[in-house]
Amino acid sequence: MSGYGVSNAYGDLKRVLVHRPGPELAMVTDKTLAEFNFSRPVDRERFLSDYDTMLGMFQAHGVD
């Protein structure tokens, strides 16, 4: 995997490995908030929308 890694803390992001959240979001409940470091249950639609927006920004800036 020579195409991945960080040589310093500065520079342009060229490639990133991401995972689109799926059914695991349902695991964040009122009882498991602290375990997953959330302050409230996940609004799945908003979470995925925010994720898609982030991914679109990466792509718009040429990130692979």
CHARMM internal coordinates of N, CA and C (Angstrom, degrees):
IC EDIT
DIST 1 N 1 CA 1.4564
DIST 1 CA 1 C 1.5218
ANGL 1 N 1 CA 1 C 110.33
DIST 1 C 2 N 1.2555
ANGL 1 CA 1 C 2 N 117.98
DIHE 1 N 1 CA 1 C 2 N 54.61
DIST 2 N 2 CA 1.4559
ANGL 1 C 2 N 2 CA 120.22
DIHE 1 CA 1 C 2 N 2 CA -178.22
DIST 2 CA 2 C 1.5259
ANGL 2 N 2 CA 2 C 112.63
DIHE 1 C 2 N 2 CA 2 C -70.41
DIST 2 C 3 N 1.3370
ANGL 2 CA 2 C 3 N 118.91
DIHE 2 N 2 CA 2 C 3 N -12.13
DIST 3 N 3 CA 1.4547
ANGL 2 C 3 N 3 CA 121.67
DIHE 2 CA 2 C 3 N 3 CA 179.16
DIST 3 CA 3 C 1.5123
ANGL 3 N 3 CA 3 C 114.04
DIHE 2 C 3 N 3 CA 3 C -80.30
DIST 3 C 4 N 1.3265
ANGL 3 CA 3 C 4 N 117.94
DIHE 3 N 3 CA 3 C 4 N -1.49
DIST 4 N 4 CA 1.4593
ANGL 3 C 4 N 4 CA 121.69
DIHE 3 CA 3 C 4 N 4 CA -177.63
DIST 4 CA 4 C 1.5225
ANGL 4 N 4 CA 4 C 109.67
DIHE 3 C 4 N 4 CA 4 C -121.17
DIST 4 C 5 N 1.3163
ANGL 4 CA 4 C 5 N 116.13
DIHE 4 N 4 CA 4 C 5 N 158.50
DIST 5 N 5 CA 1.4516
ANGL 4 C 5 N 5 CA 120.34
DIHE 4 CA 4 C 5 N 5 CA 177.25
DIST 5 CA 5 C 1.5086
ANGL 5 N 5 CA 5 C 111.19
DIHE 4 C 5 N 5 CA 5 C 131.63
DIST 5 C 6 N 1.2975
ANGL 5 CA 5 C 6 N 115.27
DIHE 5 N 5 CA 5 C 6 N 168.98
DIST 6 N 6 CA 1.4601
ANGL 5 C 6 N 6 CA 121.90
DIHE 5 CA 5 C 6 N 6 CA 179.92
DIST 6 CA 6 C 1.5127
ANGL 6 N 6 CA 6 C 108.01
DIHE 5 C 6 N 6 CA 6 C -126.87
DIST 6 C 7 N 1.3247
ANGL 6 CA 6 C 7 N 115.93
DIHE 6 N 6 CA 6 C 7 N 124.15
DIST 7 N 7 CA 1.4637
ANGL 6 C 7 N 7 CA 119.02
DIHE 6 CA 6 C 7 N 7 CA 178.03
DIST 7 CA 7 C 1.5178
ANGL 7 N 7 CA 7 C 111.25
DIHE 6 C 7 N 7 CA 7 C -96.31
DIST 7 C 8 N 1.3582
ANGL 7 CA 7 C 8 N 116.58
DIHE 7 N 7 CA 7 C 8 N -21.44
DIST 8 N 8 CA 1.4632
ANGL 7 C 8 N 8 CA 120.46
DIHE 7 CA 7 C 8 N 8 CA 175.67
DIST 8 CA 8 C 1.5269
ANGL 8 N 8 CA 8 C 108.70
DIHE 7 C 8 N 8 CA 8 C -160.33
DIST 8 C 9 N 1.3117
ANGL 8 CA 8 C 9 N 116.72
DIHE 8 N 8 CA 8 C 9 N 176.07
DIST 9 N 9 CA 1.4664
ANGL 8 C 9 N 9 CA 121.41
DIHE 8 CA 8 C 9 N 9 CA -176.41
DIST 9 CA 9 C 1.5274
ANGL 9 N 9 CA 9 C 112.96
DIHE 8 C 9 N 9 CA 9 C -86.81
DIST 9 C 10 N 1.3148
ANGL 9 CA 9 C 10 N 117.72
DIHE 9 N 9 CA 9 C 10 N -0.89
DIST 10 N 10 CA 1.4551
ANGL 9 C 10 N 10 CA 121.69
DIHE 9 CA 9 C 10 N 10 CA -176.18
DIST 10 CA 10 C 1.5106
ANGL 10 N 10 CA 10 C 110.43
DIHE 9 C 10 N 10 CA 10 C -124.71
DIST 10 C 11 N 1.2930
ANGL 10 CA 10 C 11 N 117.04
DIHE 10 N 10 CA 10 C 11 N 154.26
DIST 11 N 11 CA 1.4536
ANGL 10 C 11 N 11 CA 120.94
DIHE 10 CA 10 C 11 N 11 CA 177.96
DIST 11 CA 11 C 1.5195
ANGL 11 N 11 CA 11 C 110.68
DIHE 10 C 11 N 11 CA 11 C 128.95
DIST 11 C 12 N 1.3189
ANGL 11 CA 11 C 12 N 115.37
DIHE 11 N 11 CA 11 C 12 N 178.90
DIST 12 N 12 CA 1.4538
ANGL 11 C 12 N 12 CA 121.50
DIHE 11 CA 11 C 12 N 12 CA -178.94
DIST 12 CA 12 C 1.5207
ANGL 12 N 12 CA 12 C 110.73
DIHE 11 C 12 N 12 CA 12 C -86.87
DIST 12 C 13 N 1.3254
ANGL 12 CA 12 C 13 N 115.53
DIHE 12 N 12 CA 12 C 13 N 140.31
DIST 13 N 13 CA 1.4503
ANGL 12 C 13 N 13 CA 121.23
DIHE 12 CA 12 C 13 N 13 CA 174.32
DIST 13 CA 13 C 1.5190
ANGL 13 N 13 CA 13 C 107.31
DIHE 12 C 13 N 13 CA 13 C -76.01
DIST 13 C 14 N 1.3194
ANGL 13 CA 13 C 14 N 117.01
DIHE 13 N 13 CA 13 C 14 N 123.52
DIST 14 N 14 CA 1.4524
ANGL 13 C 14 N 14 CA 120.96
DIHE 13 CA 13 C 14 N 14 CA -177.51
DIST 14 CA 14 C 1.5229
ANGL 14 N 14 CA 14 C 113.11
DIHE 13 C 14 N 14 CA 14 C -109.41
DIST 14 C 15 N 1.3263
ANGL 14 CA 14 C 15 N 116.58
DIHE 14 N 14 CA 14 C 15 N -34.34
DIST 15 N 15 CA 1.4562
ANGL 14 C 15 N 15 CA 120.42
DIHE 14 CA 14 C 15 N 15 CA -176.58
DIST 15 CA 15 C 1.5222
ANGL 15 N 15 CA 15 C 108.26
DIHE 14 C 15 N 15 CA 15 C -148.54
DIST 15 C 16 N 1.3351
ANGL 15 CA 15 C 16 N 115.54
DIHE 15 N 15 CA 15 C 16 N 139.09
DIST 16 N 16 CA 1.4595
ANGL 15 C 16 N 16 CA 119.46
DIHE 15 CA 15 C 16 N 16 CA 179.77
DIST 16 CA 16 C 1.5341
ANGL 16 N 16 CA 16 C 108.93
DIHE 15 C 16 N 16 CA 16 C -144.52
DIST 16 C 17 N 1.3132
ANGL 16 CA 16 C 17 N 115.34
DIHE 16 N 16 CA 16 C 17 N 141.97
DIST 17 N 17 CA 1.4554
ANGL 16 C 17 N 17 CA 121.87
DIHE 16 CA 16 C 17 N 17 CA 176.69
DIST 17 CA 17 C 1.5225
ANGL 17 N 17 CA 17 C 107.59
DIHE 16 C 17 N 17 CA 17 C -99.69
DIST 17 C 18 N 1.3351
ANGL 17 CA 17 C 18 N 117.29
DIHE 17 N 17 CA 17 C 18 N 121.95
DIST 18 N 18 CA 1.4596
ANGL 17 C 18 N 18 CA 121.61
DIHE 17 CA 17 C 18 N 18 CA -177.64
DIST 18 CA 18 C 1.5239
ANGL 18 N 18 CA 18 C 110.67
DIHE 17 C 18 N 18 CA 18 C -129.04
DIST 18 C 19 N 1.3091
ANGL 18 CA 18 C 19 N 116.29
DIHE 18 N 18 CA 18 C 19 N 161.06
DIST 19 N 19 CA 1.4604
ANGL 18 C 19 N 19 CA 123.48
DIHE 18 CA 18 C 19 N 19 CA 177.00
DIST 19 CA 19 C 1.5152
ANGL 19 N 19 CA 19 C 107.53
DIHE 18 C 19 N 19 CA 19 C -128.90
DIST 19 C 20 N 1.3250
ANGL 19 CA 19 C 20 N 117.62
DIHE 19 N 19 CA 19 C 20 N 122.05
DIST 20 N 20 CA 1.4702
ANGL 19 C 20 N 20 CA 120.62
DIHE 19 CA 19 C 20 N 20 CA 177.10
DIST 20 CA 20 C 1.5214
ANGL 20 N 20 CA 20 C 108.39
DIHE 19 C 20 N 20 CA 20 C -73.69
DIST 20 C 21 N 1.3198
ANGL 20 CA 20 C 21 N 116.96
DIHE 20 N 20 CA 20 C 21 N 122.77
DIST 21 N 21 CA 1.4650
ANGL 20 C 21 N 21 CA 120.31
DIHE 20 CA 20 C 21 N 21 CA -179.27
DIST 21 CA 21 C 1.5246
ANGL 21 N 21 CA 21 C 111.54
DIHE 20 C 21 N 21 CA 21 C -56.94
DIST 21 C 22 N 1.3105
ANGL 21 CA 21 C 22 N 115.51
DIHE 21 N 21 CA 21 C 22 N 144.83
DIST 22 N 22 CA 1.4590
ANGL 21 C 22 N 22 CA 121.34
DIHE 21 CA 21 C 22 N 22 CA -178.82
DIST 22 CA 22 C 1.5137
ANGL 22 N 22 CA 22 C 111.09
DIHE 21 C 22 N 22 CA 22 C -134.51
DIST 22 C 23 N 1.3219
ANGL 22 CA 22 C 23 N 116.44
DIHE 22 N 22 CA 22 C 23 N -133.37
DIST 23 N 23 CA 1.4685
ANGL 22 C 23 N 23 CA 121.14
DIHE 22 CA 22 C 23 N 23 CA -176.01
DIST 23 CA 23 C 1.5254
ANGL 23 N 23 CA 23 C 113.71
DIHE 22 C 23 N 23 CA 23 C -60.36
DIST 23 C 24 N 1.3283
ANGL 23 CA 23 C 24 N 117.14
DIHE 23 N 23 CA 23 C 24 N -20.90
DIST 24 N 24 CA 1.4683
ANGL 23 C 24 N 24 CA 119.36
DIHE 23 CA 23 C 24 N 24 CA -179.77
DIST 24 CA 24 C 1.5267
ANGL 24 N 24 CA 24 C 112.47
DIHE 23 C 24 N 24 CA 24 C -61.98
DIST 24 C 25 N 1.3251
ANGL 24 CA 24 C 25 N 117.75
DIHE 24 N 24 CA 24 C 25 N -20.44
DIST 25 N 25 CA 1.4730
ANGL 24 C 25 N 25 CA 119.90
DIHE 24 CA 24 C 25 N 25 CA 177.88
DIST 25 CA 25 C 1.5244
ANGL 25 N 25 CA 25 C 111.36
DIHE 24 C 25 N 25 CA 25 C -62.18
DIST 25 C 26 N 1.3166
ANGL 25 CA 25 C 26 N 116.90
DIHE 25 N 25 CA 25 C 26 N -28.62
DIST 26 N 26 CA 1.4650
ANGL 25 C 26 N 26 CA 120.76
DIHE 25 CA 25 C 26 N 26 CA 179.88
DIST 26 CA 26 C 1.5272
ANGL 26 N 26 CA 26 C 111.87
DIHE 25 C 26 N 26 CA 26 C -68.71
DIST 26 C 27 N 1.3237
ANGL 26 CA 26 C 27 N 117.04
DIHE 26 N 26 CA 26 C 27 N -14.45
DIST 27 N 27 CA 1.4630
ANGL 26 C 27 N 27 CA 120.36
DIHE 26 CA 26 C 27 N 27 CA 179.45
DIST 27 CA 27 C 1.5276
ANGL 27 N 27 CA 27 C 112.11
DIHE 26 C 27 N 27 CA 27 C -74.60
DIST 27 C 28 N 1.3346
ANGL 27 CA 27 C 28 N 116.84
DIHE 27 N 27 CA 27 C 28 N -16.42
DIST 28 N 28 CA 1.4610
ANGL 27 C 28 N 28 CA 120.65
DIHE 27 CA 27 C 28 N 28 CA 178.28
DIST 28 CA 28 C 1.5220
ANGL 28 N 28 CA 28 C 107.77
DIHE 27 C 28 N 28 CA 28 C -85.95
DIST 28 C 29 N 1.3116
ANGL 28 CA 28 C 29 N 115.73
DIHE 28 N 28 CA 28 C 29 N 105.96
DIST 29 N 29 CA 1.4628
ANGL 28 C 29 N 29 CA 122.23
DIHE 28 CA 28 C 29 N 29 CA -178.89
DIST 29 CA 29 C 1.5258
ANGL 29 N 29 CA 29 C 108.66
DIHE 28 C 29 N 29 CA 29 C -124.66
DIST 29 C 30 N 1.3206
ANGL 29 CA 29 C 30 N 115.97
DIHE 29 N 29 CA 29 C 30 N 177.42
DIST 30 N 30 CA 1.4698
ANGL 29 C 30 N 30 CA 119.58
DIHE 29 CA 29 C 30 N 30 CA 176.99
DIST 30 CA 30 C 1.5279
ANGL 30 N 30 CA 30 C 111.52
DIHE 29 C 30 N 30 CA 30 C -55.54
DIST 30 C 31 N 1.3220
ANGL 30 CA 30 C 31 N 116.22
DIHE 30 N 30 CA 30 C 31 N -33.99
DIST 31 N 31 CA 1.4647
ANGL 30 C 31 N 31 CA 120.51
DIHE 30 CA 30 C 31 N 31 CA -177.00
DIST 31 CA 31 C 1.5268
ANGL 31 N 31 CA 31 C 113.56
DIHE 30 C 31 N 31 CA 31 C -81.48
DIST 31 C 32 N 1.3394
ANGL 31 CA 31 C 32 N 117.72
DIHE 31 N 31 CA 31 C 32 N -20.02
DIST 32 N 32 CA 1.4747
ANGL 31 C 32 N 32 CA 120.05
DIHE 31 CA 31 C 32 N 32 CA -175.69
DIST 32 CA 32 C 1.5274
ANGL 32 N 32 CA 32 C 113.72
DIHE 31 C 32 N 32 CA 32 C -113.10
DIST 32 C 33 N 1.3114
ANGL 32 CA 32 C 33 N 117.39
DIHE 32 N 32 CA 32 C 33 N 11.19
DIST 33 N 33 CA 1.4709
ANGL 32 C 33 N 33 CA 120.76
DIHE 32 CA 32 C 33 N 33 CA -177.09
DIST 33 CA 33 C 1.5207
ANGL 33 N 33 CA 33 C 112.49
DIHE 32 C 33 N 33 CA 33 C -53.61
DIST 33 C 34 N 1.3162
ANGL 33 CA 33 C 34 N 116.99
DIHE 33 N 33 CA 33 C 34 N -51.34
DIST 34 N 34 CA 1.4685
ANGL 33 C 34 N 34 CA 120.70
DIHE 33 CA 33 C 34 N 34 CA -177.05
DIST 34 CA 34 C 1.5266
ANGL 34 N 34 CA 34 C 111.28
DIHE 33 C 34 N 34 CA 34 C -63.11
DIST 34 C 35 N 1.2994
ANGL 34 CA 34 C 35 N 116.33
DIHE 34 N 34 CA 34 C 35 N -38.84
DIST 35 N 35 CA 1.4691
ANGL 34 C 35 N 35 CA 121.12
DIHE 34 CA 34 C 35 N 35 CA -179.63
DIST 35 CA 35 C 1.5313
ANGL 35 N 35 CA 35 C 111.44
DIHE 34 C 35 N 35 CA 35 C -58.63
DIST 35 C 36 N 1.3321
ANGL 35 CA 35 C 36 N 116.88
DIHE 35 N 35 CA 35 C 36 N -36.26
DIST 36 N 36 CA 1.4558
ANGL 35 C 36 N 36 CA 121.44
DIHE 35 CA 35 C 36 N 36 CA -178.22
DIST 36 CA 36 C 1.5319
ANGL 36 N 36 CA 36 C 113.09
DIHE 35 C 36 N 36 CA 36 C -102.46
DIST 36 C 37 N 1.3194
ANGL 36 CA 36 C 37 N 116.64
DIHE 36 N 36 CA 36 C 37 N 8.85
DIST 37 N 37 CA 1.4702
ANGL 36 C 37 N 37 CA 122.31
DIHE 36 CA 36 C 37 N 37 CA 178.01
DIST 37 CA 37 C 1.5325
ANGL 37 N 37 CA 37 C 113.34
DIHE 36 C 37 N 37 CA 37 C 59.96
DIST 37 C 38 N 1.3163
ANGL 37 CA 37 C 38 N 115.76
DIHE 37 N 37 CA 37 C 38 N 41.06
DIST 38 N 38 CA 1.4598
ANGL 37 C 38 N 38 CA 121.64
DIHE 37 CA 37 C 38 N 38 CA 174.76
DIST 38 CA 38 C 1.5266
ANGL 38 N 38 CA 38 C 108.55
DIHE 37 C 38 N 38 CA 38 C -111.03
DIST 38 C 39 N 1.3283
ANGL 38 CA 38 C 39 N 115.92
DIHE 38 N 38 CA 38 C 39 N 151.63
DIST 39 N 39 CA 1.4601
ANGL 38 C 39 N 39 CA 119.60
DIHE 38 CA 38 C 39 N 39 CA 178.58
DIST 39 CA 39 C 1.5276
ANGL 39 N 39 CA 39 C 111.62
DIHE 38 C 39 N 39 CA 39 C -95.67
DIST 39 C 40 N 1.3328
ANGL 39 CA 39 C 40 N 117.01
DIHE 39 N 39 CA 39 C 40 N -15.54
DIST 40 N 40 CA 1.4651
ANGL 39 C 40 N 40 CA 121.58
DIHE 39 CA 39 C 40 N 40 CA 177.79
DIST 40 CA 40 C 1.5304
ANGL 40 N 40 CA 40 C 108.38
DIHE 39 C 40 N 40 CA 40 C -155.41
DIST 40 C 41 N 1.3300
ANGL 40 CA 40 C 41 N 117.58
DIHE 40 N 40 CA 40 C 41 N 163.31
DIST 41 N 41 CA 1.4681
ANGL 40 C 41 N 41 CA 119.67
DIHE 40 CA 40 C 41 N 41 CA 178.47
DIST 41 CA 41 C 1.5275
ANGL 41 N 41 CA 41 C 111.55
DIHE 40 C 41 N 41 CA 41 C -58.20
DIST 41 C 42 N 1.2988
ANGL 41 CA 41 C 42 N 115.91
DIHE 41 N 41 CA 41 C 42 N 155.40
DIST 42 N 42 CA 1.4638
ANGL 41 C 42 N 42 CA 121.86
DIHE 41 CA 41 C 42 N 42 CA -175.68
DIST 42 CA 42 C 1.5278
ANGL 42 N 42 CA 42 C 110.78
DIHE 41 C 42 N 42 CA 42 C -80.42
DIST 42 C 43 N 1.3289
ANGL 42 CA 42 C 43 N 115.22
DIHE 42 N 42 CA 42 C 43 N 130.49
DIST 43 N 43 CA 1.4575
ANGL 42 C 43 N 43 CA 121.71
DIHE 42 CA 42 C 43 N 43 CA 167.82
DIST 43 CA 43 C 1.5285
ANGL 43 N 43 CA 43 C 104.52
DIHE 42 C 43 N 43 CA 43 C -85.53
DIST 43 C 44 N 1.3193
ANGL 43 CA 43 C 44 N 116.46
DIHE 43 N 43 CA 43 C 44 N 96.73
DIST 44 N 44 CA 1.4667
ANGL 43 C 44 N 44 CA 122.08
DIHE 43 CA 43 C 44 N 44 CA -170.49
DIST 44 CA 44 C 1.5300
ANGL 44 N 44 CA 44 C 112.41
DIHE 43 C 44 N 44 CA 44 C -55.38
DIST 44 C 45 N 1.3320
ANGL 44 CA 44 C 45 N 117.70
DIHE 44 N 44 CA 44 C 45 N -45.34
DIST 45 N 45 CA 1.4691
ANGL 44 C 45 N 45 CA 120.92
DIHE 44 CA 44 C 45 N 45 CA -178.46
DIST 45 CA 45 C 1.5277
ANGL 45 N 45 CA 45 C 111.02
DIHE 44 C 45 N 45 CA 45 C -62.27
DIST 45 C 46 N 1.3186
ANGL 45 CA 45 C 46 N 116.86
DIHE 45 N 45 CA 45 C 46 N -43.83
DIST 46 N 46 CA 1.4640
ANGL 45 C 46 N 46 CA 120.35
DIHE 45 CA 45 C 46 N 46 CA 179.85
DIST 46 CA 46 C 1.5321
ANGL 46 N 46 CA 46 C 111.00
DIHE 45 C 46 N 46 CA 46 C -68.55
DIST 46 C 47 N 1.3362
ANGL 46 CA 46 C 47 N 116.38
DIHE 46 N 46 CA 46 C 47 N -40.66
DIST 47 N 47 CA 1.4547
ANGL 46 C 47 N 47 CA 121.21
DIHE 46 CA 46 C 47 N 47 CA 179.43
DIST 47 CA 47 C 1.5235
ANGL 47 N 47 CA 47 C 109.97
DIHE 46 C 47 N 47 CA 47 C -58.98
DIST 47 C 48 N 1.3379
ANGL 47 CA 47 C 48 N 116.69
DIHE 47 N 47 CA 47 C 48 N -47.73
DIST 48 N 48 CA 1.4610
ANGL 47 C 48 N 48 CA 120.40
DIHE 47 CA 47 C 48 N 48 CA -179.18
DIST 48 CA 48 C 1.5276
ANGL 48 N 48 CA 48 C 111.86
DIHE 47 C 48 N 48 CA 48 C -68.41
DIST 48 C 49 N 1.3257
ANGL 48 CA 48 C 49 N 116.60
DIHE 48 N 48 CA 48 C 49 N -35.00
DIST 49 N 49 CA 1.4584
ANGL 48 C 49 N 49 CA 120.07
DIHE 48 CA 48 C 49 N 49 CA 176.47
DIST 49 CA 49 C 1.5290
ANGL 49 N 49 CA 49 C 110.48
DIHE 48 C 49 N 49 CA 49 C -63.63
DIST 49 C 50 N 1.3249
ANGL 49 CA 49 C 50 N 116.59
DIHE 49 N 49 CA 49 C 50 N -44.87
DIST 50 N 50 CA 1.4635
ANGL 49 C 50 N 50 CA 120.68
DIHE 49 CA 49 C 50 N 50 CA 177.42
DIST 50 CA 50 C 1.5254
ANGL 50 N 50 CA 50 C 111.12
DIHE 49 C 50 N 50 CA 50 C -62.38
DIST 50 C 51 N 1.3261
ANGL 50 CA 50 C 51 N 116.45
DIHE 50 N 50 CA 50 C 51 N -40.31
DIST 51 N 51 CA 1.4613
ANGL 50 C 51 N 51 CA 121.04
DIHE 50 CA 50 C 51 N 51 CA 178.29
DIST 51 CA 51 C 1.5270
ANGL 51 N 51 CA 51 C 110.08
DIHE 50 C 51 N 51 CA 51 C -62.26
DIST 51 C 52 N 1.3244
ANGL 51 CA 51 C 52 N 116.83
DIHE 51 N 51 CA 51 C 52 N -47.25
DIST 52 N 52 CA 1.4634
ANGL 51 C 52 N 52 CA 120.97
DIHE 51 CA 51 C 52 N 52 CA -179.69
DIST 52 CA 52 C 1.5278
ANGL 52 N 52 CA 52 C 111.42
DIHE 51 C 52 N 52 CA 52 C -62.44
DIST 52 C 53 N 1.3292
ANGL 52 CA 52 C 53 N 116.79
DIHE 52 N 52 CA 52 C 53 N -37.41
DIST 53 N 53 CA 1.4648
ANGL 52 C 53 N 53 CA 121.04
DIHE 52 CA 52 C 53 N 53 CA 176.57
DIST 53 CA 53 C 1.5235
ANGL 53 N 53 CA 53 C 110.35
DIHE 52 C 53 N 53 CA 53 C -63.46
DIST 53 C 54 N 1.3299
ANGL 53 CA 53 C 54 N 117.08
DIHE 53 N 53 CA 53 C 54 N -44.96
DIST 54 N 54 CA 1.4652
ANGL 53 C 54 N 54 CA 121.25
DIHE 53 CA 53 C 54 N 54 CA 178.10
DIST 54 CA 54 C 1.5263
ANGL 54 N 54 CA 54 C 110.35
DIHE 53 C 54 N 54 CA 54 C -60.28
DIST 54 C 55 N 1.3200
ANGL 54 CA 54 C 55 N 116.94
DIHE 54 N 54 CA 54 C 55 N -46.00
DIST 55 N 55 CA 1.4550
ANGL 54 C 55 N 55 CA 121.30
DIHE 54 CA 54 C 55 N 55 CA -179.76
DIST 55 CA 55 C 1.5288
ANGL 55 N 55 CA 55 C 110.51
DIHE 54 C 55 N 55 CA 55 C -62.17
DIST 55 C 56 N 1.3205
ANGL 55 CA 55 C 56 N 116.84
DIHE 55 N 55 CA 55 C 56 N -41.33
DIST 56 N 56 CA 1.4606
ANGL 55 C 56 N 56 CA 121.07
DIHE 55 CA 55 C 56 N 56 CA 177.02
DIST 56 CA 56 C 1.5189
ANGL 56 N 56 CA 56 C 112.42
DIHE 55 C 56 N 56 CA 56 C -61.63
DIST 56 C 57 N 1.3321
ANGL 56 CA 56 C 57 N 116.57
DIHE 56 N 56 CA 56 C 57 N -37.72
DIST 57 N 57 CA 1.4692
ANGL 56 C 57 N 57 CA 120.24
DIHE 56 CA 56 C 57 N 57 CA 177.73
DIST 57 CA 57 C 1.5285
ANGL 57 N 57 CA 57 C 110.90
DIHE 56 C 57 N 57 CA 57 C -66.59
DIST 57 C 58 N 1.3174
ANGL 57 CA 57 C 58 N 116.17
DIHE 57 N 57 CA 57 C 58 N -42.09
DIST 58 N 58 CA 1.4660
ANGL 57 C 58 N 58 CA 119.49
DIHE 57 CA 57 C 58 N 58 CA 176.07
DIST 58 CA 58 C 1.5286
ANGL 58 N 58 CA 58 C 109.52
DIHE 57 C 58 N 58 CA 58 C -57.02
DIST 58 C 59 N 1.3321
ANGL 58 CA 58 C 59 N 116.16
DIHE 58 N 58 CA 58 C 59 N -50.15
DIST 59 N 59 CA 1.4622
ANGL 58 C 59 N 59 CA 120.71
DIHE 58 CA 58 C 59 N 59 CA -177.13
DIST 59 CA 59 C 1.5336
ANGL 59 N 59 CA 59 C 111.72
DIHE 58 C 59 N 59 CA 59 C -64.09
DIST 59 C 60 N 1.3243
ANGL 59 CA 59 C 60 N 116.99
DIHE 59 N 59 CA 59 C 60 N -38.62
DIST 60 N 60 CA 1.4581
ANGL 59 C 60 N 60 CA 121.21
DIHE 59 CA 59 C 60 N 60 CA 179.48
DIST 60 CA 60 C 1.5269
ANGL 60 N 60 CA 60 C 112.25
DIHE 59 C 60 N 60 CA 60 C -64.16
DIST 60 C 61 N 1.3308
ANGL 60 CA 60 C 61 N 115.69
DIHE 60 N 60 CA 60 C 61 N -23.86
DIST 61 N 61 CA 1.4563
ANGL 60 C 61 N 61 CA 120.68
DIHE 60 CA 60 C 61 N 61 CA 179.06
DIST 61 CA 61 C 1.5357
ANGL 61 N 61 CA 61 C 112.11
DIHE 60 C 61 N 61 CA 61 C -99.59
DIST 61 C 62 N 1.3202
ANGL 61 CA 61 C 62 N 116.22
DIHE 61 N 61 CA 61 C 62 N 13.63
DIST 62 N 62 CA 1.4563
ANGL 61 C 62 N 62 CA 120.49
DIHE 61 CA 61 C 62 N 62 CA 174.14
DIST 62 CA 62 C 1.5147
ANGL 62 N 62 CA 62 C 116.26
DIHE 61 C 62 N 62 CA 62 C 81.24
DIST 62 C 63 N 1.3215
ANGL 62 CA 62 C 63 N 116.92
DIHE 62 N 62 CA 62 C 63 N 14.80
DIST 63 N 63 CA 1.4602
ANGL 62 C 63 N 63 CA 120.31
DIHE 62 CA 62 C 63 N 63 CA 179.59
DIST 63 CA 63 C 1.5229
ANGL 63 N 63 CA 63 C 108.86
DIHE 62 C 63 N 63 CA 63 C -77.38
DIST 63 C 64 N 1.3135
ANGL 63 CA 63 C 64 N 115.19
DIHE 63 N 63 CA 63 C 64 N 133.52
DIST 64 N 64 CA 1.4628
ANGL 63 C 64 N 64 CA 122.13
DIHE 63 CA 63 C 64 N 64 CA 178.55
DIST 64 CA 64 C 1.5077
ANGL 64 N 64 CA 64 C 109.46
DIHE 63 C 64 N 64 CA 64 C -88.98
END
COOR INIT
IC SEED 1 N 1 CA 1 C
IC BUILD
